[in-house]
Amino acid sequence: MSFVSHQLRCIGSGERIAPDAVSSDFRDPATGELYEVEYPWSETRGDAASLRPKAQALRHLWAERRDSTLPIDASGVWRYRDLLPILKDENNAVTLREGNTPLYDLPRTAKLLGLDFLLAKHQGMNPTGSFKDTGMTTALSVAAERGYKWVACASTGNTSAAMAAYAARAGLRAIVFIPEGKIAWGKLSQSMDYGALTVQLKTDFDGCVKLLTKIVRENPIYLLNSVNPYRLEGQKTPAIEICEQLDWQVPDHVIVPGGNLANGSALGKGFTELKHLGFIDRVPKISVIQAAGANPLFQWFTNAEKQLHPVTADTRATAIRIGNPASWRKAARVIEATGGWCEQADENEIAVAKAQIGAEGIGCEPASAVTLAGLKKLLKSGHVQTGERVVLLLTGHTLKDPEYTIDFHKDLLATDVAEAAPYRRPPLILDSNESSVMRALEAEMAGSV
Ligand SMILES: *Cc1c(COP(=O)(O)O)cnc(C)c1O
């Protein structure tokens, strides 16, 4: 079945091009800006109501597909393929059954913050342990359909893990550029496990991007960084999934970590399209939280300038250790259009928030925990009210970066003692006899009320 039906639209000039006319670095040569995928029914196409997919019918169809054993129906991304017709043949979809992630409640954290309830959409429960799978299944499927033999990305770790896995499924070769020494082991190991050519460059993420952009311009290699607009088409589907999981009740506020800033942009696109098509009657506020050591959007936001000033990024939340985010303009528009806000969280706030999420039995990687750290600040500043229904987007699995967790519990992260101490559970090294274990247990019981 042929269902390709889209154009690429420059977010700067609004000029449209055919999908196969795009340059290898996915930037408009005239404006230097990124593209977004536009369908005949998109809001930017005007008011062609007759072209719009019918919300009521699609809700039923999507629910029915849950019972199907077809791989593209079992995928929590391709199940919604009617709103992302980017392939010529939907059977070319390369899927690992991504999506379908849980929406948990966080009752203890909600109570602590004085909220009625708080939800966490755990995108770390994807096949390779991060939300990157939802965008990789779409963009890599496009690469495969167009006949590319090689795919590439620069990555802080999770994009490379996802790309390597999907490339392996499709039988494509993958080359990964990662900054040397600034990547969590879990992620580095995945890239090798899935058979990618893994290159550690003696530079940071932003340096990796620069070199890779040059290489894809001169070679038949398909770029899978999030400048690739097809990544965002997959990454918009958690917006649909959240609404479905809430029985089409829209949350008031969705809080997302910000690194290269594609994910917040994609969710904004997802919710906005759902509203345009009549699935929901309003769009939630979308707020983006950056690490204080990698905060160019936060700075832009507070200074309200026209231009973004890149920073030299430094944070142990390595997934968002990005100083020159490619999708900043898309993300800024989403924040402004939805009435959200941009905040930052320092290393101490990130560490404590991560421990609090862990203590709910959920766990996430440090970059995901900025959402909770940021929520606390948004409550203080009044950008979130206690009656709001808030969803935190947890982007990565806790096992991606076990070293960080161990360092926190062993007090090697230089966290604030008073805040971190209640959550610290360092391993005890004891003599192997009953009395020493019982002494430790009794001390613990006396300490907890
Ligand atoms: C990639 C990533 C982010 C940042 O997403 P962007 O789209 O780059 O803003 C946040 N958390 C985790 C775990 C990631 O892998």
The ligand as a Tripos MOL2 file, in Angstrom:
@<TRIPOS>MOLECULE
LIG
   15    15     1     0     0
SMALL
NO_CHARGES

@<TRIPOS>ATOM
      1 C1         18.3290   12.6360   23.7080 C.3       1 LIG1
      2 C2         17.9160   12.6790   25.1300 C.ar      1 LIG1
      3 C3         17.4200   13.8400   25.7280 C.ar      1 LIG1
      4 C4         17.3350   15.1360   24.9980 C.3       1 LIG1
      5 O1         16.4270   15.1400   23.9370 O.3       1 LIG1
      6 P1         16.5800   16.2700   22.7950 P.3       1 LIG1
      7 O2         15.6230   15.9080   21.7650 O.co2     1 LIG1
      8 O3         18.0040   16.1940   22.3550 O.co2     1 LIG1
      9 O4         16.2870   17.5600   23.4990 O.co2     1 LIG1
     10 C5         17.0060   13.7870   27.0310 C.ar      1 LIG1
     11 N1         17.1000   12.6430   27.7540 N.ar      1 LIG1
     12 C6         17.5750   11.5140   27.2170 C.ar      1 LIG1
     13 C7         17.6550   10.3030   28.0640 C.3       1 LIG1
     14 C8         17.9990   11.4810   25.8970 C.ar      1 LIG1
     15 O5         18.4850   10.3530   25.3850 O.3       1 LIG1
@<TRIPOS>BOND
     1     1     2 1
     2     2     3 ar
     3     2    14 ar
     4     3     4 1
     5     3    10 ar
     6     4     5 1
     7     5     6 1
     8     6     7 2
     9     6     8 1
    10     6     9 1
    11    10    11 ar
    12    11    12 ar
    13    12    13 1
    14    12    14 ar
    15    14    15 1
@<TRIPOS>SUBSTRUCTURE
     1 LIG1         1 GROUP 0 **** ****
